[in-house]
Amino acid sequence: MTNPRSVSLQAQRRARRTRRSLLVAALQVIAVTASEVAAASNGVVTDFETRQSPEDAWWTGPILASSAASVPRGHFLIEPYLYDSMLAGRFDQEGAHRSVSRSHSVRSTISVQYGLSDRVTVGATPALGFNRASGGPRSSLGLGDLSLQAQYRLTDFQQRRHTPTTSILLTATIPTGKYDRLGLHPEDGLGTGAYTATASVYSQYYFWLPTGRLLRARLDLSFSISDRVNLQGASVYGTPPGFRGHAAPGDSFAAYLSGEYSVTRNWVLALEVAHQHGENTRVIGRNLMRLAHTASAVEYQTNSGSSHSLALAPELEYNWSSRVGLLAGAIFTVSGRNASETITTVLAINYNL
């Protein structure tokens, strides 16, 4: 007779091997391509005048780390994104990998930004989601939460003074997506139900490599707080159908570090490292239970515990011009605690008007 625990351990090992193989393959592609470019160059470029100029490089931008530069006054920046995510497992409270029922979700966002002035940019990011559990009887398509942003550029990149481009950003997330009263269809939950305020600091700098080509680096830091969410019935917080109460989402912190290498004017290789940390989310209320012809309400309380995750995102950019570019990449969760392990492929277009 097969030991269930042995089967589970084997499945976990296979999942870890698959995840490791995907990451190694992605990193090898980046390393090999960069080596070929370096080998093809005529040697180390040390002359300041012969380096690639920032104006000569075209960029689409990475998936996670947003630009510290502002949109020029009177212009638009439009970025539609398509995300295809698969839940591959979960990291428990000790950081060990656990197999879970796989689920699949697709979502799309479109970021629209407008330059109010040379330093101030405002924007909105609506979201559309599609969820389907593996082998589930139905799928769900609906609106996600809406984000509104305002960005102020503090400094501009200065080559000779080693000054990065920096900016501060304030984001308000409005809960327009469905999050409770889900009944027997948890896949309908596409929002959080919480009003969330996020404060961010973005920075961006250019480095010249020995080949003379540019490496654009970004570091984005964000801190978010959310208000209390009133809940009724089944919800995205895991509450049962008879629940009445509220959820108090914990504060969260995110750090995104990216590097984009200008292989040619049109082609760019990028790699990002993402760290996310979330504090405990507490759910408190009462659950109405019906037994025969009677009903009773029992106390209900859960704590998610704090969580953190680390992810890598290798990406490829192709730019038709300085105004239009295409981005393709993937985000792999490589470690974490009390967090989901996901593999997400991403396709995006960057269009400057």
VENURQUI-V240073 format. One record per residue. N is the residue number from 0. RES is the residue in three letters. PHI is phi as a letter, one per 40 degrees, with the letter a starting at -180 (999 if undefined). Layout:
n,res,phi
N,RES,PHI
N,RES,PHI
This chain:
n,res,phi
0,MET,999
1,THR,c
2,ASN,c
3,PRO,d
4,ARG,c
5,SER,c
6,VAL,c
7,SER,c
8,LEU,c
9,GLN,c
10,ALA,c
11,GLN,c
12,ARG,c
13,ARG,c
14,ALA,c
15,ARG,c
16,ARG,c
17,THR,c
18,ARG,c
19,ARG,c
20,SER,c
21,LEU,c
22,LEU,c
23,VAL,c
24,ALA,c
25,ALA,c
26,LEU,c
27,GLN,c
28,VAL,d
29,ILE,c
30,ALA,c
31,VAL,c
32,THR,c
33,ALA,c
34,SER,c
35,GLU,c
36,VAL,c
37,ALA,c
38,ALA,c
39,ALA,c
40,SER,c
41,ASN,c
42,GLY,h
43,VAL,c
44,VAL,b
45,THR,b
46,ASP,c
47,PHE,d
48,GLU,c
49,THR,c
50,ARG,c
51,GLN,c
52,SER,c
53,PRO,d
54,GLU,c
55,ASP,c
56,ALA,c
57,TRP,b
58,TRP,b
59,THR,c
60,GLY,h
61,PRO,c
62,ILE,c
63,LEU,b
64,ALA,c
65,SER,c
66,SER,c
67,ALA,c
68,ALA,c
69,SER,c
70,VAL,c
71,PRO,d
72,ARG,d
73,GLY,g
74,HIS,b
75,PHE,b
76,LEU,b
77,ILE,b
78,GLU,b
79,PRO,c
80,TYR,b
81,LEU,b
82,TYR,b
83,ASP,b
84,SER,b
85,MET,b
86,LEU,c
87,ALA,b
88,GLY,i
89,ARG,a
90,PHE,c
91,ASP,c
92,GLN,c
93,GLU,c
94,GLY,g
95,ALA,c
96,HIS,c
97,ARG,b
98,SER,c
99,VAL,b
100,SER,c
101,ARG,c
102,SER,b
103,HIS,b
104,SER,a
105,VAL,b
106,ARG,a
107,SER,b
108,THR,b
109,ILE,b
110,SER,c
111,VAL,b
112,GLN,b
113,TYR,b
114,GLY,c
115,LEU,c
116,SER,a
117,ASP,c
118,ARG,b
119,VAL,b
120,THR,b
121,VAL,b
122,GLY,a
123,ALA,a
124,THR,b
125,PRO,c
126,ALA,b
127,LEU,b
128,GLY,b
129,PHE,b
130,ASN,b
131,ARG,a
132,ALA,c
133,SER,c
134,GLY,g
135,GLY,c
136,PRO,c
137,ARG,a
138,SER,b
139,SER,b
140,LEU,b
141,GLY,a
142,LEU,c
143,GLY,c
144,ASP,c
145,LEU,b
146,SER,b
147,LEU,b
148,GLN,b
149,ALA,b
150,GLN,b
151,TYR,b
152,ARG,c
153,LEU,c
154,THR,b
155,ASP,b
156,PHE,c
157,GLN,b
158,GLN,c
159,ARG,c
160,ARG,b
161,HIS,f
162,THR,c
163,PRO,c
164,THR,c
165,THR,b
166,SER,a
167,ILE,b
168,LEU,b
169,LEU,b
170,THR,b
171,ALA,b
172,THR,b
173,ILE,b
174,PRO,c
175,THR,c
176,GLY,c
177,LYS,c
178,TYR,b
179,ASP,b
180,ARG,f
181,LEU,c
182,GLY,f
183,LEU,c
184,HIS,b
185,PRO,c
186,GLU,c
187,ASP,c
188,GLY,c
189,LEU,b
190,GLY,b
191,THR,b
192,GLY,g
193,ALA,b
194,TYR,c
195,THR,b
196,ALA,b
197,THR,b
198,ALA,b
199,SER,b
200,VAL,b
201,TYR,b
202,SER,a
203,GLN,a
204,TYR,a
205,TYR,b
206,PHE,b
207,TRP,b
208,LEU,c
209,PRO,d
210,THR,c
211,GLY,g
212,ARG,c
213,LEU,c
214,LEU,b
215,ARG,c
216,ALA,b
217,ARG,b
218,LEU,b
219,ASP,b
220,LEU,b
221,SER,b
222,PHE,b
223,SER,b
224,ILE,b
225,SER,b
226,ASP,c
227,ARG,c
228,VAL,b
229,ASN,c
230,LEU,b
231,GLN,b
232,GLY,g
233,ALA,c
234,SER,a
235,VAL,c
236,TYR,c
237,GLY,g
238,THR,c
239,PRO,c
240,PRO,d
241,GLY,c
242,PHE,c
243,ARG,b
244,GLY,i
245,HIS,a
246,ALA,b
247,ALA,b
248,PRO,c
249,GLY,c
250,ASP,c
251,SER,b
252,PHE,b
253,ALA,b
254,ALA,b
255,TYR,b
256,LEU,b
257,SER,b
258,GLY,b
259,GLU,b
260,TYR,b
261,SER,c
262,VAL,c
263,THR,b
264,ARG,c
265,ASN,c
266,TRP,b
267,VAL,b
268,LEU,b
269,ALA,b
270,LEU,a
271,GLU,b
272,VAL,b
273,ALA,b
274,HIS,b
275,GLN,b
276,HIS,b
277,GLY,b
278,GLU,c
279,ASN,d
280,THR,b
281,ARG,b
282,VAL,b
283,ILE,b
284,GLY,i
285,ARG,b
286,ASN,b
287,LEU,c
288,MET,b
289,ARG,b
290,LEU,b
291,ALA,f
292,HIS,b
293,THR,b
294,ALA,b
295,SER,b
296,ALA,b
297,VAL,b
298,GLU,c
299,TYR,b
300,GLN,a
301,THR,b
302,ASN,b
303,SER,c
304,GLY,g
305,SER,c
306,SER,a
307,HIS,a
308,SER,a
309,LEU,b
310,ALA,b
311,LEU,b
312,ALA,b
313,PRO,c
314,GLU,a
315,LEU,b
316,GLU,b
317,TYR,b
318,ASN,b
319,TRP,c
320,SER,a
321,SER,c
322,ARG,b
323,VAL,b
324,GLY,a
325,LEU,b
326,LEU,b
327,ALA,b
328,GLY,a
329,ALA,a
330,ILE,b
331,PHE,b
332,THR,c
333,VAL,b
334,SER,a
335,GLY,i
336,ARG,a
337,ASN,f
338,ALA,a
339,SER,c
340,GLU,c
341,THR,b
342,ILE,b
343,THR,b
344,THR,c
345,VAL,b
346,LEU,b
347,ALA,a
348,ILE,b
349,ASN,b
350,TYR,b
351,ASN,b
352,LEU,b
